C-alpha cells in the first residue's frame, strides 16, 4: 500500500513572493502521482490544512516562501523539529486564535487539538526577494518554481517508492474546498 502524502502549497498571493507555495502547487496539480498523493493550494487557510491532515497522511510536504538569509530564489528542503507543537498556548476555543494563519506549528497544534496524528513534515522552501503588497512573483522566485516542483517530485518518489502513477492528483478546488 502506498504511503499517503499531502503536498500543501501555502502563502499569500497578495504579498508577492509569499505566493511561491501556491504557484508550485498549481504547477504540480495537473501531474499524475501514485495513489495516496494529493497536491493542494491551501493559501493562508491553516485551519483547512489541519482538517485535511485528519484524513491520515503519513507525510506533509509544505511548500512555502521562507526567508533564511540566502540569495533570492534559493530553494531548499528542511525537516523541522516540531517537538513543542503540541504545547502551544491556545485560545478559549482550544485553537490558536489566528484561524487564517499558516504557521506550521499552529497547524500541527490545531491538528493535535482535533485528535489527529502528526505526519512527517518536510518543507520545500524558497528564499523570497520581495514580500509586500502586490501580486506576482519576482523574477528570481519565478525561476525557482520549477526547481521546487522537481524537488517535490523527488520527495514524493522517496516517500512512496517507485510505484507507477495511479491517478491524477486533485486540487482543493476540485475536492470541494
C-alpha positions as CSV (number, residue, x, y, z in Angstrom):
1,X,0.0,0.0,0.0
2,X,1.3,3.5,-0.9
3,X,2.0,6.0,1.7
4,X,-0.4,8.9,1.9
5,X,1.4,12.2,1.1
6,X,-0.1,15.7,1.1
7,X,1.7,18.4,-0.8
8,X,0.4,21.7,0.5
9,X,1.2,24.9,-1.3
10,X,0.9,27.8,1.2
11,X,1.3,31.5,1.2
12,X,-0.5,34.8,0.4
13,X,-0.7,35.6,-3.3
14,X,-1.3,39.2,-2.5
15,X,2.2,39.6,-0.9
16,X,4.4,39.0,-3.9
17,X,6.9,36.1,-3.4
18,X,4.8,34.9,-0.4
19,X,2.7,33.2,-3.1
20,X,5.5,30.9,-4.1
21,X,4.0,27.7,-2.5
22,X,0.7,28.4,-4.2
23,X,2.4,28.7,-7.6
24,X,4.3,25.4,-7.1
25,X,1.1,23.6,-6.1
26,X,-0.6,25.0,-9.2
27,X,2.3,23.8,-11.3
28,X,2.1,20.3,-9.9
29,X,-1.7,20.0,-9.7
30,X,-2.2,18.5,-13.2
31,X,0.5,15.8,-12.9
32,X,-0.1,12.2,-12.1
33,X,1.3,10.8,-8.9
34,X,0.9,7.5,-7.1
35,X,-2.4,6.8,-5.4
36,X,-2.5,8.4,-2.0
37,X,-0.7,11.6,-3.1
38,X,-2.7,14.8,-3.1
39,X,-1.5,18.2,-4.2
40,X,-3.4,21.2,-2.9
41,X,-3.3,25.0,-2.7
42,X,-4.1,26.0,0.9
43,X,-3.1,29.6,0.6
44,X,-3.5,31.1,4.1
45,X,-6.1,28.6,5.3
46,X,-4.3,26.9,8.2
47,X,-7.4,25.5,9.8
48,X,-8.4,23.9,6.5
49,X,-5.0,22.3,6.3
50,X,-5.3,20.9,9.8
51,X,-8.7,19.4,9.0
52,X,-7.3,17.9,5.8
53,X,-4.4,16.3,7.8
54,X,-7.1,14.5,9.9
55,X,-7.5,12.2,6.8
56,X,-4.4,10.4,8.0
57,X,-1.4,11.4,5.9
58,X,1.9,9.8,6.5
59,X,3.9,12.8,5.1
60,X,3.1,16.5,4.7
61,X,5.3,18.3,2.1
62,X,4.7,22.0,2.8
63,X,5.8,24.4,0.0
64,X,6.3,28.0,1.1
65,X,8.5,31.1,0.8
66,X,10.8,31.1,3.8
67,X,13.4,33.8,4.4
68,X,16.7,32.3,5.7
69,X,19.2,34.9,4.5
70,X,20.1,33.2,1.3
71,X,20.1,34.6,-2.2
72,X,16.6,35.2,-3.5
73,X,15.3,32.2,-5.4
74,X,17.4,29.7,-3.4
75,X,15.3,26.5,-3.0
76,X,15.9,24.1,-0.1
77,X,14.4,21.2,1.8
78,X,14.0,21.1,5.6
79,X,12.7,18.6,8.0
80,X,11.9,20.8,11.0
81,X,11.6,19.6,14.6
82,X,8.2,20.4,15.9
83,X,8.8,18.9,19.3
84,X,6.9,21.7,21.0
85,X,3.9,21.9,18.6
86,X,1.7,20.0,21.0
87,X,2.3,22.5,23.8
88,X,1.3,25.8,22.0
89,X,-0.7,28.3,24.0
90,X,-4.4,28.0,23.0
91,X,-7.3,30.4,23.0
92,X,-10.6,29.7,24.8
93,X,-11.9,27.6,21.9
94,X,-8.9,25.3,22.1
95,X,-7.4,26.6,18.9
96,X,-4.7,29.2,18.2
97,X,-6.5,32.5,17.8
98,X,-5.5,33.3,14.2
99,X,-7.7,31.0,12.0
100,X,-6.1,32.3,8.8
101,X,-2.5,31.9,9.9
102,X,-0.3,29.4,8.2
103,X,2.4,28.9,10.7
104,X,3.3,25.1,10.6
105,X,3.4,24.8,14.4
106,X,0.0,26.4,14.6
107,X,-1.4,23.9,12.1
108,X,0.1,21.0,13.9
109,X,-1.2,22.4,17.2
110,X,-4.7,22.5,15.8
111,X,-4.3,19.0,14.4
112,X,-3.3,17.8,17.9
113,X,-6.4,19.6,19.4
114,X,-8.6,17.8,16.9
115,X,-7.1,14.4,17.9
116,X,-5.1,13.9,14.8
117,X,-1.7,12.2,14.3
118,X,1.2,14.4,13.3
119,X,2.7,13.3,9.9
120,X,6.3,13.6,8.9
121,X,6.8,17.2,7.8
122,X,9.1,18.3,5.0
123,X,9.3,21.9,3.9
124,X,10.3,22.8,0.4
125,X,11.2,26.5,0.8
126,X,12.4,29.3,-1.3
127,X,14.2,32.5,-0.3
128,X,11.9,35.4,-1.3
129,X,13.1,38.6,-3.0
130,X,10.2,40.8,-2.1
131,X,7.2,40.3,0.2
132,X,5.0,43.3,0.0
133,X,1.5,44.1,-1.2
134,X,1.4,43.2,-4.9
135,X,0.5,40.2,-6.9
136,X,3.1,38.1,-8.8
137,X,6.4,36.6,-8.0
138,X,9.8,38.3,-8.5
139,X,11.9,37.1,-11.4
140,X,14.3,35.1,-9.1
141,X,11.4,33.3,-7.4
142,X,9.6,32.6,-10.7
143,X,12.7,30.9,-11.9
144,X,12.7,28.8,-8.7
145,X,9.2,27.4,-9.1
146,X,10.3,24.5,-11.5
147,X,13.3,23.6,-9.2
148,X,10.9,23.4,-6.3
149,X,8.5,21.3,-8.3
150,X,11.3,18.9,-9.2
151,X,12.3,18.6,-5.5
152,X,8.7,17.9,-4.6
153,X,8.5,15.1,-7.2
154,X,11.7,13.6,-5.8
155,X,10.4,13.7,-2.2
156,X,7.2,12.0,-3.4
157,X,9.2,9.3,-5.0
158,X,11.3,8.8,-1.9
159,X,8.1,8.6,0.3
160,X,6.1,6.4,-2.0
161,X,8.7,4.3,-3.8
162,X,8.9,3.6,-7.5
163,X,5.1,2.8,-7.7
164,X,3.6,3.7,-11.1
165,X,1.3,6.7,-11.3
166,X,-2.2,5.6,-10.3
167,X,-4.3,8.7,-10.6
168,X,-4.4,12.4,-11.2
169,X,-4.0,14.5,-8.1
170,X,-6.9,16.7,-7.0
171,X,-6.7,20.3,-6.1
172,X,-8.7,21.7,-3.2
173,X,-11.0,23.4,-5.7
174,X,-11.8,20.1,-7.4
175,X,-12.1,18.4,-4.0
176,X,-14.8,20.9,-2.9
177,X,-12.8,23.2,-0.7
